[in-house]
Amino acid sequence: MRTDILRQRYVCGDRLPSERDLAAGFDASRGAVREALSQLEQSGLIKIQPGGARVRPIQSASISVLGPLMTLDESPDPVLIDQFLQTFAALSALTAREAINYANNEEMNRLRQMVVSLGKQSKDYETMQPQWREFLRALAEIADNLVIHLIGNDLRAQFVDQMAKLGIQPELRKKVVNEVLSTLKTSVTEGKGDLAQLAVQQYFDELRHSVAEFFDNQRGSYREEEI
């Protein structure tokens, strides 16, 4: 049912079939259907009212629908991927600024070591990613912004793992990666949060650019196969 709504087989304002009809259609008990409808309401996709459930706008849904949206088709929506990266970039950049501004000496030393480690892995995107994620987690712990923590947790759970499963492997330009690492090194050496924010934003801008190229190349391959 969730997939049918996300695919817009039921659009905003449509009334869903009755519990009895849904139970018959899915060969399930009415209790199971009732529980499923309750979960759909909690996710913001429907509103249960006297007389039946009606579909709500997708914009009213919670972040929990991002993962299912990613897997609707064999290839995910590039616009959705870009919107995710843009949002996660803003949160990560803000976290970086707060972390550097508030870090104590011990925390700053740890961040310096992590930046050095990132530099050693900078030649390959795939091998650098575990350390980059660890670096972002360290920044989040230091910044200790609960709201950003919670939003970031949901975004990672819904999207990051899905991107890996779908085999999205962007190729970052070496020059840009070196610029990011150089700026990060200066920020953790001099304790400049604004520079850390700039570096993290630049990294995600490059990632967005590379992911867009990945999908462009993928579409080009599909066209060649059709020919």
C-alpha positions in Angstrom: 0.0 0.0 0.0 2.8 2.4 0.8 4.4 1.7 -2.5 1.1 2.3 -4.3 0.9 5.7 -2.6 4.5 6.6 -3.4 4.0 5.6 -7.0 0.9 7.8 -7.0 -1.5 5.0 -7.8 -3.5 6.8 -5.1 -3.1 10.5 -5.2 -3.7 13.2 -2.6 -7.3 13.2 -1.5 -8.1 9.7 -2.7 -10.0 7.5 -0.3 -8.3 4.1 0.3 -10.3 0.9 0.0 -12.1 -0.2 3.2 -10.3 -2.4 5.7 -12.4 -5.4 4.5 -11.4 -4.8 0.9 -7.7 -4.3 1.7 -7.7 -7.5 3.8 -9.2 -9.4 1.0 -6.8 -7.9 -1.6 -3.7 -8.5 0.4 -4.9 -11.8 1.9 -4.4 -10.5 5.4 -6.4 -10.2 8.6 -8.2 -7.0 9.3 -6.1 -6.6 12.4 -2.9 -6.6 10.2 -4.5 -4.1 7.8 -5.5 -1.8 10.7 -1.9 -1.9 12.0 -0.5 -1.1 8.5 -2.9 1.8 8.1 -1.8 3.1 11.5 1.8 3.0 10.4 1.0 4.8 7.2 -0.8 7.5 9.2 2.3 7.8 11.5 4.5 8.3 8.5 2.2 11.1 7.3 1.1 9.4 4.1 -2.6 9.1 5.0 -5.2 10.5 7.4 -7.6 8.1 9.0 -11.0 9.7 9.3 -14.6 8.4 10.1 -15.6 6.6 6.9 -12.1 5.7 5.7 -8.5 6.8 5.2 -7.5 9.5 2.7 -4.1 10.0 1.1 -2.2 13.1 2.1 0.4 15.1 0.0 3.8 13.5 -0.1 5.2 16.7 1.3 3.3 16.0 4.6 5.1 12.7 5.1 7.9 12.1 7.6 11.5 11.4 6.8 10.8 7.7 7.1 9.6 7.6 3.5 12.9 8.6 2.0 14.3 5.1 2.0 11.3 3.6 0.3 11.3 6.4 -2.3 14.9 5.5 -3.1 14.0 1.9 -3.9 10.8 2.5 -6.0 12.7 2.0 -9.2 15.8 0.1 -10.3 17.6 3.4 -10.6 16.9 6.1 -7.9 15.7 9.6 -8.8 18.8 11.8 -9.3 16.9 14.9 -8.1 16.0 13.1 -4.8 19.7 12.1 -4.4 20.8 15.7 -5.0 18.3 17.1 -2.5 19.5 14.7 0.1 23.1 15.6 -0.4 22.3 19.3 -0.3 20.4 18.9 3.0 23.0 16.7 4.6 25.8 19.0 3.4 24.2 22.0 5.2 23.8 20.0 8.4 27.3 18.6 8.2 28.9 22.0 7.5 27.1 23.6 10.4 28.2 20.8 12.7 31.8 21.2 11.5 31.8 24.9 12.4 30.3 24.3 15.9 32.7 21.4 16.6 35.8 23.4 15.8 34.7 26.4 17.7 33.8 24.4 20.8 36.5 21.6 20.8 38.9 21.4 23.7 42.6 20.6 23.2 42.1 16.8 23.4 39.3 16.8 20.9 41.2 19.1 18.5 44.2 16.8 18.6 41.9 13.9 17.7 40.5 15.8 14.8 44.0 16.7 13.5 44.9 13.1 13.5 41.8 12.2 11.6 42.5 14.8 9.0 46.0 13.4 8.5 44.5 9.9 8.1 42.0 11.3 5.6 44.9 12.7 3.5 46.5 9.3 3.3 43.3 7.8 1.8 42.5 10.7 -0.4 43.4 8.9 -3.7 40.3 6.7 -3.7 36.7 7.7 -2.8 35.7 4.2 -1.7 38.6 3.7 0.7 38.3 7.2 2.1 34.6 7.0 2.9 34.8 5.0 6.2 37.3 7.5 7.6 35.3 10.5 6.3 32.1 9.1 8.0 34.1 8.6 11.2 35.3 12.2 10.9 31.8 13.5 10.5 30.7 11.5 13.5 33.5 12.9 15.6 32.5 16.4 14.6 28.8 15.6 15.6 29.9 14.3 19.0 32.0 17.4 19.7 29.3 19.8 18.5 26.7 18.0 20.6 23.7 19.5 18.9 20.9 17.1 19.7 18.6 18.3 16.9 21.3 17.9 14.2 22.2 14.5 15.7 18.6 13.2 15.4 18.0 14.6 11.9 21.4 13.3 10.7 20.7 9.9 12.2 17.4 9.6 10.2 19.0 10.9 7.0 21.9 8.4 7.3 19.5 5.5 8.1 17.2 6.3 5.2 19.7 7.3 2.5 23.4 6.5 3.1 23.1 2.8 3.2 20.7 2.8 0.3 23.2 4.7 -1.9 25.9 2.1 -1.1 23.6 -0.8 -1.9 22.7 0.8 -5.3 26.4 1.0 -6.2 26.6 4.7 -6.6 30.4 5.3 -6.7 31.2 8.9 -7.7 34.7 9.9 -8.8 35.8 13.0 -6.9 38.4 15.3 -8.6 41.7 15.0 -6.9 42.4 18.7 -7.0 39.1 19.5 -5.1 39.8 16.8 -2.5 43.2 18.2 -1.9 41.7 21.7 -1.4 39.2 20.3 1.1 41.8 18.5 3.1 44.1 21.6 3.0 41.3 23.8 4.3 40.4 21.2 7.0 44.0 21.0 8.1 44.2 24.8 8.5 40.9 24.8 10.4 41.9 22.2 13.0 45.4 23.7 13.3 44.2 27.3 13.9 40.8 26.5 15.4 38.8 28.3 12.8 35.2 26.9 12.6 34.3 29.0 9.5 37.1 27.3 7.5 35.8 23.8 8.6 32.3 24.8 7.5 33.7 25.9 4.1 35.7 22.7 3.7 32.8 20.4 4.4 30.5 22.3 2.2 33.1 22.2 -0.6 33.4 18.4 -0.2 29.6 17.9 -0.5 29.4 20.3 -3.5 32.0 18.1 -5.2 30.2 15.0 -4.2 26.9 16.4 -5.7 28.8 17.3 -8.9 30.3 13.8 -9.1 27.0 12.0 -8.4 25.3 14.1 -11.1 28.0 12.9 -13.5 27.5 9.3 -12.4 23.8 9.5 -13.3 24.5 11.3 -16.6 27.0 8.5 -17.6 24.5 5.9 -16.5 21.8 7.4 -18.7 24.2 7.6 -21.6 25.0 3.8 -21.2 21.3 3.0 -21.2 20.8 5.0 -24.5 23.7 3.2 -26.1 22.2 -0.2 -25.1 18.9 0.8 -26.6 20.6 1.7 -29.9 
